[in-house]
Amino acid sequence: MRTGGDQLAGMRPGARYRGRVRSFDDPRGLGVIAADGGGELAFHCTEIAGGTRTIDTGRAVIFSVRPGPGGTWEAASVEPRCDRAGTEADADADAGGTG
């Protein structure tokens, strides 16, 4: 489904990762995140934090992963990331994710 299997192989549920929204189809509520460590993960709008159902393409995000269909990973708990240093979401990603 998505590319970058080798880069995604080391991901684990519960850890937080960094990436950018590569695409988002508003009518369908489906998007793709390009992970900073390589590879791409699909996500659904219900995984966007804060109750919003939309996110801008190119937006920096923090996310976790969960098993998706067909043995692939998909992004979960997608949070828009502030680009300024010292945010709580950035600290969580530094502790457990890639980037």
KEMAR-391962 format. One record per atom (N, C-alpha, C): residue in three letters; atom name; residue number from 1; x, y, z. Coordinates in steps of 0.001 Angstrom, whole numbers. Layout:
N
<node residuo="ALA" atomo="CA" num="NUM" east="X" north="Y" up="Z"/>
...
END
This chain:
99
<node residuo="MET" atomo="N" num="1" east="818" north="-1205" up="0"/>
<node residuo="MET" atomo="CA" num="1" east="0" north="0" up="0"/>
<node residuo="MET" atomo="C" num="1" east="855" north="1261" up="0"/>
<node residuo="ARG" atomo="N" num="2" east="1717" north="1422" up="972"/>
<node residuo="ARG" atomo="CA" num="2" east="2607" north="2585" up="1040"/>
<node residuo="ARG" atomo="C" num="2" east="4044" north="2127" up="928"/>
<node residuo="THR" atomo="N" num="3" east="4931" north="3053" up="550"/>
<node residuo="THR" atomo="CA" num="3" east="6331" north="2708" up="330"/>
<node residuo="THR" atomo="C" num="3" east="7154" north="2883" up="1598"/>
<node residuo="GLY" atomo="N" num="4" east="8402" north="2414" up="1531"/>
<node residuo="GLY" atomo="CA" num="4" east="9329" north="2639" up="2637"/>
<node residuo="GLY" atomo="C" num="4" east="9299" north="1557" up="3694"/>
<node residuo="GLY" atomo="N" num="5" east="8991" north="324" up="3299"/>
<node residuo="GLY" atomo="CA" num="5" east="8874" north="-759" up="4254"/>
<node residuo="GLY" atomo="C" num="5" east="10092" north="-928" up="5150"/>
<node residuo="ASP" atomo="N" num="6" east="11296" north="-806" up="4583"/>
<node residuo="ASP" atomo="CA" num="6" east="12505" north="-966" up="5386"/>
<node residuo="ASP" atomo="C" num="6" east="12608" north="122" up="6453"/>
<node residuo="GLN" atomo="N" num="7" east="12297" north="1352" up="6094"/>
<node residuo="GLN" atomo="CA" num="7" east="12362" north="2452" up="7046"/>
<node residuo="GLN" atomo="C" num="7" east="11285" north="2316" up="8116"/>
<node residuo="LEU" atomo="N" num="8" east="10148" north="1767" up="7776"/>
<node residuo="LEU" atomo="CA" num="8" east="9034" north="1645" up="8713"/>
<node residuo="LEU" atomo="C" num="8" east="9150" north="414" up="9600"/>
<node residuo="ALA" atomo="N" num="9" east="10030" north="-522" up="9248"/>
<node residuo="ALA" atomo="CA" num="9" east="10133" north="-1783" up="9982"/>
<node residuo="ALA" atomo="C" num="9" east="10493" north="-1583" up="11449"/>
<node residuo="GLY" atomo="N" num="10" east="11250" north="-564" up="11786"/>
<node residuo="GLY" atomo="CA" num="10" east="11663" north="-337" up="13166"/>
<node residuo="GLY" atomo="C" num="10" east="10648" north="416" up="14008"/>
<node residuo="MET" atomo="N" num="11" east="9526" north="806" up="13438"/>
<node residuo="MET" atomo="CA" num="11" east="8520" north="1553" up="14191"/>
<node residuo="MET" atomo="C" num="11" east="7807" north="626" up="15163"/>
<node residuo="ARG" atomo="N" num="12" east="7360" north="1203" up="16280"/>
<node residuo="ARG" atomo="CA" num="12" east="6635" north="417" up="17265"/>
<node residuo="ARG" atomo="C" num="12" east="5478" north="1220" up="17848"/>
<node residuo="PRO" atomo="N" num="13" east="4359" north="564" up="18138"/>
<node residuo="PRO" atomo="CA" num="13" east="3218" north="1250" up="18730"/>
<node residuo="PRO" atomo="C" num="13" east="3612" north="1902" up="20061"/>
<node residuo="GLY" atomo="N" num="14" east="3053" north="3047" up="20338"/>
<node residuo="GLY" atomo="CA" num="14" east="3341" north="3766" up="21583"/>
<node residuo="GLY" atomo="C" num="14" east="4437" north="4811" up="21437"/>
<node residuo="ALA" atomo="N" num="15" east="5359" north="4599" up="20504"/>
<node residuo="ALA" atomo="CA" num="15" east="6412" north="5592" up="20259"/>
<node residuo="ALA" atomo="C" num="15" east="5825" north="6725" up="19426"/>
<node residuo="ARG" atomo="N" num="16" east="6421" north="7900" up="19526"/>
<node residuo="ARG" atomo="CA" num="16" east="5975" north="9058" up="18760"/>
<node residuo="ARG" atomo="C" num="16" east="7019" north="9361" up="17694"/>
<node residuo="TYR" atomo="N" num="17" east="6560" north="9739" up="16517"/>
<node residuo="TYR" atomo="CA" num="17" east="7423" north="10002" up="15380"/>
<node residuo="TYR" atomo="C" num="17" east="7100" north="11356" up="14769"/>
<node residuo="ARG" atomo="N" num="18" east="8026" north="11855" up="13976"/>
<node residuo="ARG" atomo="CA" num="18" east="7851" north="13136" up="13279"/>
<node residuo="ARG" atomo="C" num="18" east="7681" north="12897" up="11793"/>
<node residuo="GLY" atomo="N" num="19" east="6971" north="13817" up="11152"/>
<node residuo="GLY" atomo="CA" num="19" east="6807" north="13752" up="9716"/>
<node residuo="GLY" atomo="C" num="19" east="6078" north="14977" up="9207"/>
<node residuo="ARG" atomo="N" num="20" east="5681" north="14925" up="7947"/>
<node residuo="ARG" atomo="CA" num="20" east="4905" north="16006" up="7314"/>
<node residuo="ARG" atomo="C" num="20" east="3759" north="15388" up="6523"/>
<node residuo="VAL" atomo="N" num="21" east="2646" north="16105" up="6508"/>
<node residuo="VAL" atomo="CA" num="21" east="1508" north="15655" up="5718"/>
<node residuo="VAL" atomo="C" num="21" east="1868" north="15834" up="4247"/>
<node residuo="ARG" atomo="N" num="22" east="1977" north="14730" up="3524"/>
<node residuo="ARG" atomo="CA" num="22" east="2315" north="14774" up="2104"/>
<node residuo="ARG" atomo="C" num="22" east="1080" north="15072" up="1270"/>
<node residuo="SER" atomo="N" num="23" east="-55" north="14502" up="1671"/>
<node residuo="SER" atomo="CA" num="23" east="-1306" north="14763" up="957"/>
<node residuo="SER" atomo="C" num="23" east="-2473" north="14547" up="1905"/>
<node residuo="PHE" atomo="N" num="24" east="-3582" north="15225" up="1603"/>
<node residuo="PHE" atomo="CA" num="24" east="-4804" north="15035" up="2379"/>
<node residuo="PHE" atomo="C" num="24" east="-5996" north="15296" up="1476"/>
<node residuo="ASP" atomo="N" num="25" east="-6865" north="14292" up="1361"/>
<node residuo="ASP" atomo="CA" num="25" east="-8070" north="14378" up="548"/>
<node residuo="ASP" atomo="C" num="25" east="-9238" north="14701" up="1482"/>
<node residuo="ASP" atomo="N" num="26" east="-9606" north="15979" up="1552"/>
<node residuo="ASP" atomo="CA" num="26" east="-10642" north="16438" up="2470"/>
<node residuo="ASP" atomo="C" num="26" east="-11969" north="15695" up="2308"/>
<node residuo="PRO" atomo="N" num="27" east="-12514" north="15561" up="1090"/>
<node residuo="PRO" atomo="CA" num="27" east="-13801" north="14881" up="962"/>
<node residuo="PRO" atomo="C" num="27" east="-13793" north="13430" up="1467"/>
<node residuo="ARG" atomo="N" num="28" east="-12709" north="12728" up="1266"/>
<node residuo="ARG" atomo="CA" num="28" east="-12605" north="11330" up="1709"/>
<node residuo="ARG" atomo="C" num="28" east="-12078" north="11207" up="3131"/>
<node residuo="GLY" atomo="N" num="29" east="-11399" north="12250" up="3624"/>
<node residuo="GLY" atomo="CA" num="29" east="-10837" north="12205" up="4969"/>
<node residuo="GLY" atomo="C" num="29" east="-9603" north="11345" up="5083"/>
<node residuo="LEU" atomo="N" num="30" east="-8920" north="11130" up="3973"/>
<node residuo="LEU" atomo="CA" num="30" east="-7736" north="10268" up="3957"/>
<node residuo="LEU" atomo="C" num="30" east="-6489" north="11075" up="3639"/>
<node residuo="GLY" atomo="N" num="31" east="-5395" north="10741" up="4326"/>
<node residuo="GLY" atomo="CA" num="31" east="-4148" north="11441" up="4088"/>
<node residuo="GLY" atomo="C" num="31" east="-2964" north="10512" up="4143"/>
<node residuo="VAL" atomo="N" num="32" east="-1802" north="11086" up="3804"/>
<node residuo="VAL" atomo="CA" num="32" east="-543" north="10359" up="3830"/>
<node residuo="VAL" atomo="C" num="32" east="496" north="11235" up="4524"/>
<node residuo="ILE" atomo="N" num="33" east="1230" north="10638" up="5450"/>
<node residuo="ILE" atomo="CA" num="33" east="2326" north="11316" up="6141"/>
<node residuo="ILE" atomo="C" num="33" east="3637" north="10763" up="5615"/>
<node residuo="ALA" atomo="N" num="34" east="4573" north="11649" up="5267"/>
<node residuo="ALA" atomo="CA" num="34" east="5942" north="11266" up="4942"/>
<node residuo="ALA" atomo="C" num="34" east="6728" north="11336" up="6247"/>
<node residuo="ALA" atomo="N" num="35" east="7135" north="10195" up="6763"/>
<node residuo="ALA" atomo="CA" num="35" east="7872" north="10141" up="8024"/>
<node residuo="ALA" atomo="C" num="35" east="9272" north="10709" up="7837"/>
<node residuo="ASP" atomo="N" num="36" east="9767" north="11441" up="8842"/>
<node residuo="ASP" atomo="CA" num="36" east="11101" north="12026" up="8755"/>
<node residuo="ASP" atomo="C" num="36" east="12181" north="10971" up="8553"/>
<node residuo="GLY" atomo="N" num="37" east="11994" north="9772" up="9081"/>
<node residuo="GLY" atomo="CA" num="37" east="12973" north="8701" up="8930"/>
<node residuo="GLY" atomo="C" num="37" east="12852" north="7936" up="7625"/>
<node residuo="GLY" atomo="N" num="38" east="11892" north="8314" up="6795"/>
<node residuo="GLY" atomo="CA" num="38" east="11663" north="7646" up="5523"/>
<node residuo="GLY" atomo="C" num="38" east="10379" north="6837" up="5552"/>
<node residuo="GLY" atomo="N" num="39" east="9802" north="6663" up="4409"/>
<node residuo="GLY" atomo="CA" num="39" east="8570" north="5911" up="4284"/>
<node residuo="GLY" atomo="C" num="39" east="7340" north="6785" up="4419"/>
<node residuo="GLU" atomo="N" num="40" east="6203" north="6220" up="4057"/>
<node residuo="GLU" atomo="CA" num="40" east="4934" north="6936" up="4099"/>
<node residuo="GLU" atomo="C" num="40" east="3899" north="6093" up="4815"/>
<node residuo="LEU" atomo="N" num="41" east="2998" north="6775" up="5540"/>
<node residuo="LEU" atomo="CA" num="41" east="1936" north="6096" up="6263"/>
<node residuo="LEU" atomo="C" num="41" east="609" north="6768" up="5977"/>
<node residuo="ALA" atomo="N" num="42" east="-410" north="5952" up="5760"/>
<node residuo="ALA" atomo="CA" num="42" east="-1762" north="6473" up="5561"/>
<node residuo="ALA" atomo="C" num="42" east="-2362" north="6842" up="6916"/>
<node residuo="PHE" atomo="N" num="43" east="-3343" north="7750" up="6907"/>
<node residuo="PHE" atomo="CA" num="43" east="-4108" north="8060" up="8115"/>
<node residuo="PHE" atomo="C" num="43" east="-5502" north="8518" up="7720"/>
<node residuo="HIS" atomo="N" num="44" east="-6429" north="8390" up="8661"/>
<node residuo="HIS" atomo="CA" num="44" east="-7807" north="8834" up="8470"/>
<node residuo="HIS" atomo="C" num="44" east="-8030" north="10084" up="9310"/>
<node residuo="CYS" atomo="N" num="45" east="-8945" north="10939" up="8872"/>
<node residuo="CYS" atomo="CA" num="45" east="-9191" north="12211" up="9554"/>
<node residuo="CYS" atomo="C" num="45" east="-9587" north="12045" up="11017"/>
<node residuo="THR" atomo="N" num="46" east="-10146" north="10893" up="11389"/>
<node residuo="THR" atomo="CA" num="46" east="-10514" north="10681" up="12790"/>
<node residuo="THR" atomo="C" num="46" east="-9295" north="10545" up="13694"/>
<node residuo="GLU" atomo="N" num="47" east="-8101" north="10385" up="13110"/>
<node residuo="GLU" atomo="CA" num="47" east="-6862" north="10280" up="13885"/>
<node residuo="GLU" atomo="C" num="47" east="-6211" north="11636" up="14154"/>
<node residuo="ILE" atomo="N" num="48" east="-6774" north="12718" up="13623"/>
<node residuo="ILE" atomo="CA" num="48" east="-6209" north="14047" up="13846"/>
<node residuo="ILE" atomo="C" num="48" east="-6634" north="14537" up="15226"/>
<node residuo="ALA" atomo="N" num="49" east="-5674" north="14899" up="16054"/>
<node residuo="ALA" atomo="CA" num="49" east="-5940" north="15338" up="17422"/>
<node residuo="ALA" atomo="C" num="49" east="-6712" north="16653" up="17449"/>
<node residuo="GLY" atomo="N" num="50" east="-7422" north="16874" up="18535"/>
<node residuo="GLY" atomo="CA" num="50" east="-8099" north="18142" up="18750"/>
<node residuo="GLY" atomo="C" num="50" east="-9499" north="18205" up="18175"/>
<node residuo="GLY" atomo="N" num="51" east="-9992" north="17105" up="17613"/>
<node residuo="GLY" atomo="CA" num="51" east="-11349" north="17071" up="17108"/>
<node residuo="GLY" atomo="C" num="51" east="-11545" north="17632" up="15712"/>
<node residuo="THR" atomo="N" num="52" east="-10503" north="18202" up="15130"/>
<node residuo="THR" atomo="CA" num="52" east="-10623" north="18691" up="13764"/>
<node residuo="THR" atomo="C" num="52" east="-10616" north="17504" up="12814"/>
<node residuo="ARG" atomo="N" num="53" east="-11170" north="17661" up="11652"/>
<node residuo="ARG" atomo="CA" num="53" east="-11208" north="16578" up="10670"/>
<node residuo="ARG" atomo="C" num="53" east="-10427" north="16938" up="9415"/>
<node residuo="THR" atomo="N" num="54" east="-9593" north="17969" up="9513"/>
<node residuo="THR" atomo="CA" num="54" east="-8817" north="18383" up="8348"/>
<node residuo="THR" atomo="C" num="54" east="-7438" north="18851" up="8796"/>
<node residuo="ILE" atomo="N" num="55" east="-6479" north="18799" up="7872"/>
<node residuo="ILE" atomo="CA" num="55" east="-5116" north="19240" up="8153"/>
<node residuo="ILE" atomo="C" num="55" east="-4483" north="19677" up="6832"/>
<node residuo="ASP" atomo="N" num="56" east="-3639" north="20670" up="6891"/>
<node residuo="ASP" atomo="CA" num="56" east="-3020" north="21211" up="5681"/>
<node residuo="ASP" atomo="C" num="56" east="-1879" north="20333" up="5184"/>
<node residuo="THR" atomo="N" num="57" east="-1803" north="20183" up="3870"/>
<node residuo="THR" atomo="CA" num="57" east="-671" north="19509" up="3244"/>
<node residuo="THR" atomo="C" num="57" east="593" north="20299" up="3563"/>
<node residuo="GLY" atomo="N" num="58" east="1668" north="19601" up="3891"/>
<node residuo="GLY" atomo="CA" num="58" east="2929" north="20236" up="4244"/>
<node residuo="GLY" atomo="C" num="58" east="3088" north="20496" up="5727"/>
<node residuo="ARG" atomo="N" num="59" east="2032" north="20297" up="6490"/>
<node residuo="ARG" atomo="CA" num="59" east="2071" north="20567" up="7938"/>
<node residuo="ARG" atomo="C" num="59" east="2969" north="19562" up="8649"/>
<node residuo="ALA" atomo="N" num="60" east="3857" north="20056" up="9503"/>
<node residuo="ALA" atomo="CA" num="60" east="4694" north="19190" up="10333"/>
<node residuo="ALA" atomo="C" num="60" east="3807" north="18562" up="11410"/>
<node residuo="VAL" atomo="N" num="61" east="3991" north="17270" up="11651"/>
<node residuo="VAL" atomo="CA" num="61" east="3169" north="16550" up="12614"/>
<node residuo="VAL" atomo="C" num="61" east="4002" north="15615" up="13484"/>
<node residuo="ILE" atomo="N" num="62" east="3410" north="15260" up="14615"/>
<node residuo="ILE" atomo="CA" num="62" east="3890" north="14209" up="15496"/>
<node residuo="ILE" atomo="C" num="62" east="2808" north="13133" up="15434"/>
<node residuo="PHE" atomo="N" num="63" east="3199" north="11855" up="15390"/>
<node residuo="PHE" atomo="CA" num="63" east="2206" north="10790" up="15281"/>
<node residuo="PHE" atomo="C" num="63" east="2729" north="9505" up="15911"/>
<node residuo="SER" atomo="N" num="64" east="1822" north="8590" up="16168"/>
<node residuo="SER" atomo="CA" num="64" east="2209" north="7241" up="16565"/>
<node residuo="SER" atomo="C" num="64" east="1759" north="6308" up="15442"/>
<node residuo="VAL" atomo="N" num="65" east="2000" north="5035" up="15605"/>
<node residuo="VAL" atomo="CA" num="65" east="1622" north="4077" up="14570"/>
<node residuo="VAL" atomo="C" num="65" east="786" north="2961" up="15181"/>
<node residuo="ARG" atomo="N" num="66" east="28" north="2310" up="14310"/>
<node residuo="ARG" atomo="CA" num="66" east="-728" north="1119" up="14698"/>
<node residuo="ARG" atomo="C" num="66" east="-808" north="215" up="13472"/>
<node residuo="PRO" atomo="N" num="67" east="-1035" north="-1069" up="13700"/>
<node residuo="PRO" atomo="CA" num="67" east="-1154" north="-1978" up="12559"/>
<node residuo="PRO" atomo="C" num="67" east="-2353" north="-1603" up="11691"/>
<node residuo="GLY" atomo="N" num="68" east="-2135" north="-1598" up="10399"/>
<node residuo="GLY" atomo="CA" num="68" east="-3194" north="-1314" up="9454"/>
<node residuo="GLY" atomo="C" num="68" east="-3537" north="-2559" up="8659"/>
<node residuo="PRO" atomo="N" num="69" east="-4345" north="-2399" up="7642"/>
<node residuo="PRO" atomo="CA" num="69" east="-4733" north="-3563" up="6833"/>
<node residuo="PRO" atomo="C" num="69" east="-3545" north="-4135" up="6060"/>
<node residuo="GLY" atomo="N" num="70" east="-3540" north="-5426" up="5890"/>
<node residuo="GLY" atomo="CA" num="70" east="-2513" north="-6071" up="5078"/>
<node residuo="GLY" atomo="C" num="70" east="-1134" north="-6076" up="5700"/>
<node residuo="GLY" atomo="N" num="71" east="-1042" north="-5900" up="7015"/>
<node residuo="GLY" atomo="CA" num="71" east="257" north="-5943" up="7678"/>
<node residuo="GLY" atomo="C" num="71" east="1078" north="-4678" up="7565"/>
<node residuo="THR" atomo="N" num="72" east="468" north="-3587" up="7117"/>
<node residuo="THR" atomo="CA" num="72" east="1187" north="-2312" up="7027"/>
<node residuo="THR" atomo="C" num="72" east="949" north="-1490" up="8296"/>
<node residuo="TRP" atomo="N" num="73" east="1767" north="-484" up="8500"/>
<node residuo="TRP" atomo="CA" num="73" east="1540" north="479" up="9576"/>
<node residuo="TRP" atomo="C" num="73" east="695" north="1619" up="9041"/>
<node residuo="GLU" atomo="N" num="74" east="-123" north="2210" up="9915"/>
<node residuo="GLU" atomo="CA" num="74" east="-793" north="3452" up="9574"/>
<node residuo="GLU" atomo="C" num="74" east="-596" north="4426" up="10721"/>
<node residuo="ALA" atomo="N" num="75" east="-651" north="5713" up="10412"/>
<node residuo="ALA" atomo="CA" num="75" east="-441" north="6740" up="11423"/>
<node residuo="ALA" atomo="C" num="75" east="-1675" north="6871" up="12306"/>
<node residuo="ALA" atomo="N" num="76" east="-1445" north="7135" up="13580"/>
<node residuo="ALA" atomo="CA" num="76" east="-2520" north="7324" up="14557"/>
<node residuo="ALA" atomo="C" num="76" east="-2161" north="8515" up="15435"/>
<node residuo="SER" atomo="N" num="77" east="-3146" north="9074" up="16104"/>
<node residuo="SER" atomo="CA" num="77" east="-2929" north="10202" up="17031"/>
<node residuo="SER" atomo="C" num="77" east="-2068" north="11284" up="16390"/>
<node residuo="VAL" atomo="N" num="78" east="-2487" north="11768" up="15236"/>
<node residuo="VAL" atomo="CA" num="78" east="-1742" north="12763" up="14469"/>
<node residuo="VAL" atomo="C" num="78" east="-1948" north="14144" up="15087"/>
<node residuo="GLU" atomo="N" num="79" east="-860" north="14770" up="15521"/>
<node residuo="GLU" atomo="CA" num="79" east="-914" north="16092" up="16137"/>
<node residuo="GLU" atomo="C" num="79" east="-105" north="17085" up="15314"/>
<node residuo="PRO" atomo="N" num="80" east="-703" north="18216" up="14935"/>
<node residuo="PRO" atomo="CA" num="80" east="89" north="19261" up="14280"/>
<node residuo="PRO" atomo="C" num="80" east="1230" north="19675" up="15211"/>
<node residuo="ARG" atomo="N" num="81" east="2393" north="19867" up="14643"/>
<node residuo="ARG" atomo="CA" num="81" east="3590" north="20209" up="15416"/>
<node residuo="ARG" atomo="C" num="81" east="3896" north="21680" up="15261"/>
<node residuo="CYS" atomo="N" num="82" east="4164" north="22333" up="16376"/>
<node residuo="CYS" atomo="CA" num="82" east="4639" north="23713" up="16327"/>
<node residuo="CYS" atomo="C" num="82" east="6094" north="23676" up="15881"/>
<node residuo="ASP" atomo="N" num="83" east="6493" north="24617" up="15046"/>
<node residuo="ASP" atomo="CA" num="83" east="7871" north="24630" up="14576"/>
<node residuo="ASP" atomo="C" num="83" east="8831" north="25301" up="15552"/>
<node residuo="ARG" atomo="N" num="84" east="8297" north="25833" up="16623"/>
<node residuo="ARG" atomo="CA" num="84" east="9188" north="26437" up="17617"/>
<node residuo="ARG" atomo="C" num="84" east="9670" north="25363" up="18583"/>
<node residuo="ALA" atomo="N" num="85" east="10850" north="25541" up="19134"/>
<node residuo="ALA" atomo="CA" num="85" east="11454" north="24545" up="20017"/>
<node residuo="ALA" atomo="C" num="85" east="10747" north="24513" up="21370"/>
<node residuo="GLY" atomo="N" num="86" east="10825" north="23355" up="22006"/>
<node residuo="GLY" atomo="CA" num="86" east="10379" north="23252" up="23381"/>
<node residuo="GLY" atomo="C" num="86" east="8914" north="22924" up="23582"/>
<node residuo="THR" atomo="N" num="87" east="8208" north="22524" up="22570"/>
<node residuo="THR" atomo="CA" num="87" east="6808" north="22177" up="22764"/>
<node residuo="THR" atomo="C" num="87" east="6706" north="20779" up="23354"/>
<node residuo="GLU" atomo="N" num="88" east="5606" north="20501" up="24012"/>
<node residuo="GLU" atomo="CA" num="88" east="5407" north="19201" up="24635"/>
<node residuo="GLU" atomo="C" num="88" east="5405" north="18085" up="23609"/>
<node residuo="ALA" atomo="N" num="89" east="4730" north="18284" up="22486"/>
<node residuo="ALA" atomo="CA" num="89" east="4687" north="17249" up="21455"/>
<node residuo="ALA" atomo="C" num="89" east="6082" north="16966" up="20907"/>
<node residuo="ASP" atomo="N" num="90" east="6895" north="18001" up="20725"/>
<node residuo="ASP" atomo="CA" num="90" east="8258" north="17796" up="20238"/>
<node residuo="ASP" atomo="C" num="90" east="9084" north="17014" up="21254"/>
<node residuo="ALA" atomo="N" num="91" east="8922" north="17308" up="22537"/>
<node residuo="ALA" atomo="CA" num="91" east="9679" north="16596" up="23575"/>
<node residuo="ALA" atomo="C" num="91" east="9314" north="15121" up="23589"/>
<node residuo="ASP" atomo="N" num="92" east="8027" north="14798" up="23421"/>
<node residuo="ASP" atomo="CA" num="92" east="7611" north="13397" up="23377"/>
<node residuo="ASP" atomo="C" num="92" east="8237" north="12681" up="22187"/>
<node residuo="ALA" atomo="N" num="93" east="8264" north="13311" up="21045"/>
<node residuo="ALA" atomo="CA" num="93" east="8832" north="12694" up="19844"/>
<node residuo="ALA" atomo="C" num="93" east="10340" north="12512" up="19996"/>
<node residuo="ASP" atomo="N" num="94" east="11015" north="13468" up="20633"/>
<node residuo="ASP" atomo="CA" num="94" east="12450" north="13342" up="20849"/>
<node residuo="ASP" atomo="C" num="94" east="12766" north="12140" up="21730"/>
<node residuo="ALA" atomo="N" num="95" east="11877" north="11842" up="22681"/>
<node residuo="ALA" atomo="CA" num="95" east="12117" north="10755" up="23615"/>
<node residuo="ALA" atomo="C" num="95" east="11922" north="9384" up="22984"/>
<node residuo="GLY" atomo="N" num="96" east="10972" north="9238" up="22039"/>
<node residuo="GLY" atomo="CA" num="96" east="10681" north="7906" up="21557"/>
<node residuo="GLY" atomo="C" num="96" east="10693" north="7709" up="20076"/>
<node residuo="GLY" atomo="N" num="97" east="10772" north="8776" up="19308"/>
<node residuo="GLY" atomo="CA" num="97" east="10608" north="8619" up="17871"/>
<node residuo="GLY" atomo="C" num="97" east="11871" north="8848" up="17091"/>
<node residuo="THR" atomo="N" num="98" east="11677" north="8942" up="15794"/>
<node residuo="THR" atomo="CA" num="98" east="12795" north="9188" up="14902"/>
<node residuo="THR" atomo="C" num="98" east="12819" north="10641" up="14517"/>
<node residuo="GLY" atomo="N" num="99" east="13899" north="11079" up="13957"/>
<node residuo="GLY" atomo="CA" num="99" east="13885" north="12440" up="13459"/>
<node residuo="GLY" atomo="C" num="99" east="15066" north="13225" up="13690"/>
END
